[in-house]
Amino acid sequence: MPPISAFAVDAAKRAAMREQLLEGKKLKRTKRFPRRVAGENDLTTAEFRFESKKLERAVRWNTLLTHSNLNGDDVIAASTGGRVPKGTGDYARLRGKLQQNVRSYKSKTTANMQSLLTRYMKISDWRDRDDEDFVSWFSGTFTKQRYFYVFYFLKRQIDYDASTEMGRWYMKSVYTNLGIAVRAYIKNERSKDSHSVLMNEWDSMALHPQHDQVEISDFAEWHPAPPPVVEEEKKVCPAMEAAFGRFVSIGPPPPKRARLDTTEGAADSVPAFAPMPDSAAPSTSASAPAPAPVRAVESDAGIGDGDDLSSQGDDEGNDSTIFGYDCLNDDEVEDSVSESSVDTS
């Protein structure tokens, strides 16, 4: 997806949102929003799904930076590029999706931190440590693996190693403060009042003035690594390989000559044989000798022992009389044989 170029959470925006939190303001919750009905919306179903997917990505970035939905309208505008106007059914549905995702991230992230601290209870007496000692100890347990276990929704969003030093510092700061807040919640037996305190801690820690210089550009976006290129092993048929190996060469092929043009219509424009040169063409003048008369072919019974069949042919290389007649067709041969046959009665 394209980067969210208009997505800006700077120091001024953080200060304004911090002021809203101190005044107790919250984004009005969208409890219900109308279902989409085909043909009655500004966007097609496919377009709405695409905008919803883009919004989910933007909400993850915003939750990383603010832990809040107070700037929900800004997030929708940055994600959709203003394509979905306020007051429409699709806008209400996107707004409801944003609020639902923020609540889900908040609930599960705090639950993951409780799970992590519960595991630590088995290997450390952190419950009895004083706050300062706990902060020092718990901050030292930070790793990117533990961070993404707690902040699960950012595991496929942020490339920790490629992020700036400021970005990595911010992630550790929020991780440590969330651990402190969850520890207090557990120590107070997870009471209703302590739960409210925990939720307020979540809402405020990302917007603390110490984090005002943190921006989205401090984090590198995660991209899946390309799959490794595996060359497919070529399979060889042993029988066919042996067959090729048994081939016997009779020598190199002769030089390649020009091929006949076998394309359609070529025979109409190109003569089948090249014309003979004038010097080799037969003379048609009256002085040219007449062709020799055709000799009748004797049957097998009439051929004497002294007859030389080779004398019936022309010069070497000309096979026109190799069978004892000069280019006669089958009917002419039969007539010639019958006329010269020997009467043996």
C-alpha positions as CSV (number, residue, x, y, z in Angstrom):
1,M,0.0,0.0,0.0
2,P,1.2,3.6,-0.5
3,P,2.6,5.5,2.4
4,I,0.3,7.6,4.5
5,S,1.9,10.9,3.5
6,A,-0.7,13.1,5.2
7,F,-0.6,11.3,8.5
8,A,0.9,13.8,10.9
9,V,1.1,13.5,14.7
10,D,3.6,16.2,15.6
11,A,4.3,18.1,18.9
12,A,1.4,20.5,18.3
13,K,-1.1,17.7,17.6
14,R,0.1,15.9,20.7
15,A,-0.4,19.0,22.8
16,A,-3.9,19.5,21.5
17,M,-4.9,15.9,22.2
18,R,-3.3,16.1,25.6
19,E,-5.5,19.1,26.4
20,Q,-8.6,17.2,25.3
21,L,-7.7,14.3,27.6
22,L,-7.2,16.7,30.5
23,E,-10.6,18.1,29.8
24,G,-12.1,14.6,29.8
25,K,-13.1,14.7,26.2
26,K,-13.6,11.5,24.3
27,L,-14.5,10.6,20.7
28,K,-18.2,10.0,20.7
29,R,-18.7,6.3,20.4
30,T,-20.5,4.9,17.4
31,K,-22.6,2.2,18.9
32,R,-24.4,1.2,15.7
33,F,-24.0,2.0,12.1
34,P,-26.2,1.0,9.2
35,R,-25.4,-2.1,7.1
36,R,-24.2,-1.6,3.6
37,V,-26.8,-2.1,0.9
38,A,-25.8,-2.8,-2.6
39,G,-26.5,0.2,-4.9
40,E,-27.1,2.6,-2.1
41,N,-23.6,3.6,-1.2
42,D,-21.0,6.0,-2.6
43,L,-18.4,3.2,-2.8
44,T,-18.7,-0.2,-4.3
45,T,-18.2,-3.2,-2.1
46,A,-14.7,-3.8,-3.4
47,E,-13.8,-0.1,-2.9
48,F,-15.1,-0.1,0.6
49,R,-13.1,-3.2,1.5
50,F,-10.0,-1.6,0.1
51,E,-10.6,1.6,2.1
52,S,-11.3,-0.5,5.3
53,K,-7.9,-2.3,4.8
54,K,-6.1,1.0,4.4
55,L,-7.8,2.4,7.5
56,E,-6.8,-0.5,9.6
57,R,-3.2,0.1,8.7
58,A,-3.6,3.8,9.6
59,V,-5.2,3.0,12.9
60,R,-2.3,0.8,13.9
61,W,0.1,3.7,13.2
62,N,-2.1,6.1,15.2
63,T,-2.4,3.7,18.1
64,L,1.4,3.4,18.2
65,L,1.8,7.2,18.4
66,T,-1.2,8.3,20.5
67,H,-3.0,5.3,22.1
68,S,-6.1,7.3,21.3
69,N,-8.9,7.8,18.9
70,L,-9.5,11.5,19.6
71,N,-8.0,12.3,16.2
72,G,-10.1,9.6,14.5
73,D,-11.5,12.0,11.8
74,D,-7.9,13.0,10.9
75,V,-6.9,9.4,10.6
76,I,-9.9,8.6,8.3
77,A,-9.1,11.7,6.1
78,A,-5.4,10.7,5.9
79,S,-6.3,7.1,5.0
80,T,-9.0,7.7,2.4
81,G,-7.6,11.0,1.1
82,G,-10.9,12.6,1.7
83,R,-12.6,10.2,-0.7
84,V,-15.3,9.3,1.8
85,P,-17.1,12.5,2.9
86,K,-18.5,12.9,6.4
87,G,-22.2,12.3,6.9
88,T,-22.3,9.3,4.6
89,G,-23.1,5.7,5.6
90,D,-19.7,4.5,4.5
91,Y,-18.0,7.2,6.7
92,A,-20.0,6.1,9.7
93,R,-19.0,2.5,9.1
94,L,-15.3,3.4,8.8
95,R,-15.5,5.5,12.0
96,G,-17.1,2.6,13.8
97,K,-14.4,0.3,12.6
98,L,-11.7,2.7,13.8
99,Q,-13.2,2.9,17.3
100,Q,-13.6,-0.9,17.5
101,N,-10.0,-1.5,16.5
102,V,-8.6,1.0,19.1
103,R,-10.6,-0.7,21.9
104,S,-9.5,-4.1,20.8
105,Y,-5.8,-3.1,20.7
106,K,-6.1,-1.5,24.1
107,S,-7.8,-4.5,25.7
108,K,-5.6,-7.2,24.3
109,T,-2.3,-5.3,24.8
110,T,-2.9,-4.7,28.5
111,A,-4.0,-8.3,28.8
112,N,-0.7,-9.4,27.2
113,M,1.3,-7.4,29.7
114,Q,-0.6,-9.0,32.5
115,S,0.3,-12.4,31.1
116,L,4.0,-11.4,30.8
117,L,4.2,-10.1,34.4
118,T,2.5,-13.3,35.6
119,R,5.2,-15.3,34.1
120,Y,7.8,-13.2,35.7
121,M,6.2,-13.9,39.1
122,K,7.6,-17.4,38.9
123,I,11.2,-16.3,38.5
124,S,11.3,-13.0,40.4
125,D,9.8,-11.3,43.5
126,W,8.9,-8.2,41.6
127,R,5.6,-7.7,43.6
128,D,7.6,-6.8,46.7
129,R,10.1,-4.5,44.9
130,D,9.7,-0.8,45.4
131,D,8.7,1.2,42.4
132,E,12.2,2.6,41.7
133,D,13.8,-0.8,41.9
134,F,11.0,-2.4,39.8
135,V,11.4,0.2,37.1
136,S,15.1,-0.4,36.9
137,W,14.6,-4.2,36.8
138,F,11.7,-4.3,34.4
139,S,13.3,-1.8,31.9
140,G,16.2,-4.2,31.7
141,T,14.0,-7.0,30.5
142,F,13.0,-5.2,27.4
143,T,13.7,-7.0,24.1
144,K,12.0,-6.5,20.7
145,Q,10.5,-10.0,21.1
146,R,8.9,-9.1,24.4
147,Y,7.7,-5.8,23.0
148,F,6.0,-7.4,20.0
149,Y,4.5,-10.1,22.3
150,V,2.7,-7.3,24.3
151,F,2.1,-4.9,21.4
152,Y,1.0,-7.8,19.1
153,F,-0.8,-5.5,16.5
154,L,2.6,-3.9,15.6
155,K,4.5,-7.1,14.9
156,R,3.8,-7.0,11.2
157,Q,3.8,-3.2,11.1
158,I,7.2,-2.0,12.4
159,D,10.7,-3.1,11.6
160,Y,12.4,-2.5,15.0
161,D,16.0,-2.9,13.8
162,A,15.5,-0.5,10.9
163,S,13.8,2.2,13.0
164,T,15.7,5.2,14.4
165,E,17.2,5.4,17.9
166,M,14.4,7.8,18.8
167,G,11.8,5.2,17.7
168,R,13.4,2.4,19.6
169,W,13.7,4.5,22.7
170,Y,10.0,5.4,22.5
171,M,9.0,1.8,22.2
172,K,11.0,0.9,25.3
173,S,9.6,3.9,27.2
174,V,6.0,2.9,26.5
175,Y,6.7,-0.8,27.3
176,T,8.2,0.1,30.7
177,N,5.4,2.5,31.7
178,L,2.7,0.0,30.7
179,G,4.4,-2.6,32.8
180,I,4.4,-0.2,35.8
181,A,0.7,0.5,35.3
182,V,-0.2,-3.2,35.0
183,R,1.9,-4.1,38.0
184,A,-0.1,-1.6,40.1
185,Y,-3.3,-3.1,38.7
186,I,-2.3,-6.6,39.7
187,K,-1.1,-5.5,43.2
188,N,-4.6,-3.9,43.7
189,E,-6.2,-7.3,43.0
190,R,-7.5,-6.1,39.7
191,S,-10.3,-4.0,41.3
192,K,-12.7,-1.9,39.3
193,D,-11.1,1.3,40.4
194,S,-7.6,0.1,39.6
195,H,-8.9,-1.0,36.1
196,S,-10.1,2.6,35.5
197,V,-6.6,3.9,36.5
198,L,-5.0,1.4,34.2
199,M,-7.1,2.6,31.2
200,N,-6.2,6.2,32.0
201,E,-2.6,5.3,32.1
202,W,-2.9,3.7,28.7
203,D,-4.5,6.7,27.2
204,S,-2.0,9.2,28.5
205,M,1.4,7.5,28.3
206,A,1.9,7.9,24.5
207,L,0.9,11.6,24.7
208,H,3.3,12.5,27.5
209,P,5.3,15.7,26.8
210,Q,8.5,13.7,26.9
211,H,7.3,11.9,23.7
212,D,6.4,15.1,21.8
213,Q,9.4,14.8,19.4
214,V,8.5,11.3,18.3
215,E,7.0,11.1,14.8
216,I,6.0,8.4,12.4
217,S,9.2,8.9,10.4
218,D,11.1,7.5,13.4
219,F,9.8,4.0,12.6
220,A,10.5,1.8,9.6
221,E,7.6,-0.1,8.2
222,W,7.9,-3.9,8.2
223,H,7.8,-5.7,4.9
224,P,7.9,-9.5,4.5
225,A,11.2,-10.9,3.2
226,P,11.0,-12.2,-0.3
227,P,10.8,-16.0,-0.5
228,P,14.1,-17.8,-1.1
229,V,14.7,-18.8,-4.7
230,V,15.0,-22.6,-4.8
231,E,16.2,-24.0,-8.1
232,E,14.1,-27.0,-9.0
233,E,16.1,-30.2,-9.3
234,K,16.0,-31.5,-12.9
235,K,14.9,-35.0,-13.2
236,V,16.6,-37.2,-15.9
237,C,15.1,-40.4,-17.3
238,P,17.9,-43.0,-17.2
239,A,16.4,-45.0,-20.1
240,M,16.2,-41.9,-22.4
241,E,19.7,-40.8,-21.3
242,A,21.1,-44.2,-22.3
243,A,19.2,-44.0,-25.6
244,F,20.8,-40.7,-26.5
245,G,24.2,-42.2,-25.5
246,R,23.8,-45.1,-27.9
247,F,23.5,-42.8,-30.9
248,V,26.2,-43.5,-33.6
249,S,27.4,-40.5,-35.6
250,I,28.2,-41.0,-39.3
251,G,30.2,-37.8,-39.5
252,P,29.3,-34.1,-39.3
253,P,26.3,-32.9,-41.3
254,P,26.9,-31.3,-44.6
255,P,26.8,-27.5,-45.0
256,K,23.3,-26.1,-44.7
257,R,21.7,-25.0,-48.0
258,A,18.9,-22.7,-48.7
259,R,15.5,-24.3,-48.0
260,L,12.5,-24.2,-50.2
261,D,9.9,-21.7,-49.4
262,T,6.9,-23.8,-48.2
263,T,4.7,-20.9,-47.1
264,E,1.2,-20.7,-48.6
265,G,1.2,-19.1,-52.0
266,A,4.9,-19.4,-52.5
267,A,4.6,-22.0,-55.2
268,D,2.6,-19.6,-57.4
269,S,5.3,-16.9,-57.4
270,V,8.5,-19.0,-57.2
271,P,9.4,-21.6,-59.9
272,A,9.8,-25.1,-58.5
273,F,13.2,-25.5,-60.3
274,A,15.7,-22.8,-61.3
275,P,15.8,-22.2,-65.1
276,M,18.7,-23.7,-67.0
277,P,21.3,-21.3,-68.3
278,D,21.2,-20.6,-72.0
279,S,24.4,-22.5,-72.7
280,A,22.9,-25.7,-71.3
281,A,19.5,-25.4,-72.9
282,P,18.8,-27.9,-75.7
283,S,18.9,-26.6,-79.2
284,T,15.6,-26.4,-81.1
285,S,17.1,-25.7,-84.5
286,A,16.5,-27.9,-87.5
287,S,20.2,-29.0,-87.5
288,A,19.9,-30.6,-84.1
289,P,20.1,-34.4,-84.3
290,A,16.9,-36.3,-83.9
291,P,16.5,-38.3,-80.7
292,A,17.2,-42.0,-80.9
293,P,14.2,-44.2,-81.4
294,V,12.9,-45.9,-78.4
295,R,14.1,-49.4,-78.0
296,A,11.6,-52.0,-77.1
297,V,12.1,-53.8,-73.9
298,E,12.6,-57.5,-74.0
299,S,10.8,-59.7,-71.6
300,D,12.8,-61.9,-69.2
301,A,12.3,-64.8,-71.5
302,G,13.8,-63.0,-74.5
303,I,16.9,-61.7,-72.9
304,G,20.0,-63.6,-73.9
305,D,22.9,-64.4,-71.8
306,G,25.0,-62.1,-73.8
307,D,22.8,-59.1,-73.5
308,D,24.3,-56.2,-71.5
309,L,21.6,-54.5,-69.6
310,S,24.0,-51.7,-68.7
311,S,24.1,-50.6,-72.3
312,Q,20.5,-49.7,-72.2
313,G,21.1,-46.8,-69.8
314,D,22.5,-43.3,-70.6
315,D,25.6,-41.8,-69.2
316,E,26.6,-42.5,-65.6
317,G,24.3,-40.6,-63.2
318,N,21.3,-40.6,-65.5
319,D,18.8,-43.2,-64.4
320,S,16.2,-42.5,-67.2
321,T,16.9,-45.9,-68.8
322,I,18.0,-47.9,-65.8
323,F,14.9,-50.2,-66.3
324,G,15.5,-50.6,-70.1
325,Y,13.2,-47.9,-71.4
326,D,13.5,-44.2,-71.8
327,C,11.0,-42.5,-69.5
328,L,8.0,-44.5,-70.8
329,N,4.9,-44.6,-68.7
330,D,3.5,-48.0,-67.6
331,D,0.9,-48.3,-70.5
332,E,3.6,-47.6,-73.1
333,V,5.9,-50.2,-71.6
334,E,3.2,-52.9,-71.6
335,D,2.4,-52.2,-75.3
336,S,6.1,-52.3,-76.2
337,V,6.6,-55.6,-74.4
338,S,3.6,-57.2,-76.0
339,E,4.6,-56.3,-79.5
340,S,8.2,-57.7,-79.1
341,S,7.3,-60.8,-77.1
342,V,8.7,-64.1,-78.5
343,D,6.2,-66.8,-79.6
344,T,7.2,-70.0,-77.7
345,S,4.4,-72.1,-78.9
